[in-house]
């Protein structure tokens, strides 16, 4: 039912996890997809192959997401090749440990550079292409940590909380250009970002039991809501924070 035929999309952090699942799902819905990656080219290339297997065009795009110059260069390359960028999924991010009182400035700044600056750089570079065509869809990937906080990961929660405010602000600012800006806020997801903590079976089961639906979702369960938000089924939705967490957090962003 959802079709994105003719649309051109960029997914940051598209080589793994939620980004990978989203890139493939967008392609299966008919979009051509540029897959951004930072380090793992083989993994990103596999995603492009899946996109091509779906009958769509995939682009392999390497850039340091915290570098304005590299992100602008990447977006310019995509825009010049396709002549348009209709969809931007700001998914690239990191999750590291940080105990307040012992957290280094380097840890703090790295998280802000990737999780917040990277979203700014990509959005700032893509929006002119969207304005040019008088339409666009931006989806920021935040976290339930942005809504409820997260002990020992305050830097991560702060970076994701900023995305909620950015989403709401840009939704109003860009509405006159027919650009919709929304956000998904996942809870725990079974991705390689969580591989280390989920290697402890007791902790994994504790997490599962803490979720009202009693399941830890695969990345595809987050990709589905993203697809919805960039489809014509969501034409009247902008500035929304969509919590995708199995009922773990029931307050809005």
Phi, psi and omega in degrees: 000321178275123179232139179237030183305130178088350181279150177243127186235150172236126177243116177277149185061042188271006184271350184206167170053226182299321180297316178298311181299322180292315180302315181293318181294320177298320179295318179296336177273357174114001182271150167276140189229129172268125184257109177276140173217164182247319185230317191270082181296318179303318180294318179295323180294325177296323178295317178300320179297323177293322178296316180292326177294335177277001178087013181245168180270132177243143177241137178264121187228110177262135176196144170285112190296337180270007179252116181301317182297315182291321179293317179297322179295318179297312181296320179298320179297316179296313182297320180291326181287316186261341181079359181191157170223113185266328187230132174234123174248109180274090186250334185303132180190166177229156179225109183233164180280141177202105180269120181298134186103336178232357182288135178277158177297327181297317179296315179300309185291327177298316180296315179295323182295318182279308189283333182246306179300320180300321177294317178299312182299314182293315181294317181298327180279327184277325185307318178303325177293322179291318178299321180302323181260005177057035173193155178178159179226123177241129175235121176263137179261109180257229183189155173297339176299333179291334184268317186250353184082169180205110180302141179069006175220038185297328179293321177294313180299321180295319180294321180284327175298324178297328180293329178296314179294321179296317179301310183294320180294314182290331178302317180286316182297322187262355179304321179299342180260010180064034177251121180260135182235118181226177184216140169251140181237091181287155167266220176296136178225143182278079179236173181291345175297333182255007184304316184296311182289328180280355177291344175269106183303323180294319179292318179301317180292324176299318178296314181300317181292335181282347181266123182308324179280357174058039175210145173264117189285151170282166181303330182299334180287343176266326180297324180301308176300326177296315178302316178303315185291339179258011182256171178289351175287346182243032184299333183252023179245121173207147182076015184268142172252108184262107179283127180236082191218015177068019179093008182293323179232122186248012175255146182282166179278000000 
